[in-house]
Amino acid sequence: MEKTLIIFKPDCMQKKHVGTVLARFESAGFEIIACKMLQLTPALLRQHYSHIADKPFYPGLEQFMGSAPVIAMALRGDNAIARVREMLGATDSRKAAPGTIRATFGVDNQVNILHASDSVENGLAEIARFFKSEEVFA
């Protein structure tokens, strides 16, 4: 049973797609093991996106991700990393396969509804970054 972090990005929150997207995860058999709403700070975003913080597009990403409250959620399920990323589709919503979450609701490479962990190791690290151990019910 793998664990993954999901962030419902500002565009998902503002367009009121949270319930619809969450229903897709529940229908796919994932278990919610942690969930909270928060405002992402520049410091937390720099830590979370440290692997791309030196890229020219990062300031815009930080501004976008901090522009409105988000929902951070941890999911658990068999092969969760690959299955969730398959459900999301390509990072660039314009290139995502029809029927995927990003193809259905996303706009582009940044305004793409959700963040999801890209490996088992990152899933565990990201969950620990956003949740205290007592906030994870697994």
N, C-alpha and C positions, 0 to 999 in steps of 0.2 A: 504494500500500500504506500504509494508516493503521496507527498504533500506539495502543494504549489500555492504561491501567493498570487492573488488577483487584485488589481486595483481598478475600480470603476472610475475612470478618468473624468475630469470636469465636463467634457462633452456628453458623456453617458448620463451624468447626473442632471445636467441642464436640459437635455432632451427627454428626460424621464424614461430611459430604457432599462433602468436597473432591474425592475421586476421581470421584464421579458427575458433579459439576458440571464438572470439568476434562474429562471424557470428552465432554461435550456440546460444549465449545469445540473440542476436537480433531476431533470428528466433523463440525463445521461448517467445518473447513478452516483454523482459525487456527493460527498458528505461535507457540510459546512462545519469546520472545527474552530473557527475564530472569525469575528466580524466586528468592525467598528468604523464610525465616521470620524474623519479628522481633516484638518487643514494642514497641508504639507508645507513645511518651512524650507527656506533655502538650504539650511544646513542638512536636513534630512534628505532633501533631493540630491544635494552634492554627494552625500554618502551613497545613496541608492544608485545613482547614475555615475559613480566614480569612473567607470570604464569608458565613459564618453564625455566626461566633464570638460575635456580639453578640445572637443570638436567645435567648429564654428557655429553649429546649429544649437549647441547646448543652452545658451542664454534664453533663446525662444522657448525651448522645451521647459526650462525651469519656470519661466513666466507663465506658460500655459498650465503646467501641473500645479502651480501655486495659486491659480486664478480663482479657484472655488473649492469648497470642501469635496472630498472624495470618500469612497468607501474602500477600505482595505479588508480583504477576506482571505482566509486560508481554506483550501479545499483538500480533501483526501479521497483517494480512489486508486484503483488498479491502473498502472501506467498513466498516472494523472498528468505528468508533464507533457508527454507527446499527445495525449488525447485532448487536453485543453488547448494546446497550441494548434492542433488540427481544427478544432471547433472555431477558434479565432480567425484563422486564415492568415495570409501574409501580413507583415507589419504595415505595408503600404496598402491601405484599404482599396485603392484603385486597382491593385493587382491580386487581391484576395479572390479565391474561388467563389463562384455563386453559391449562396446559401450559408456561407460562413458568417459569423457575427460581424466581422469587420466589413465584409462586402455588403451586408444588409444595412448596417448602421453607421459605418465609418465614412470619413471624408478623404483622408490622405495618409501620409506617413506618420504624422504626429497626432492628428485628431482622429484617433482610431479606436475609441471606446474603452479599451482595456489594456492593462499591462498584465502579463503572465510570466512566471518564472521560466527560464529557458533550460534549466538542468536540475537534477535532483539536489545537487550541492547548493546551487543558488536558491532553490525553493526553500531549503532549510535555513539558509542565511537570511533570506528576505523575510521569512516569517518571524525569525528572531529579531530582526530590525524593527518590525512594526508591532510586534506583540510581546508582552511579558509572558513568561512561561505559564503563569496562572490564568492567562487569558486564552490559552489554547486548550481545547477540550478534546484531546485525542490521546 
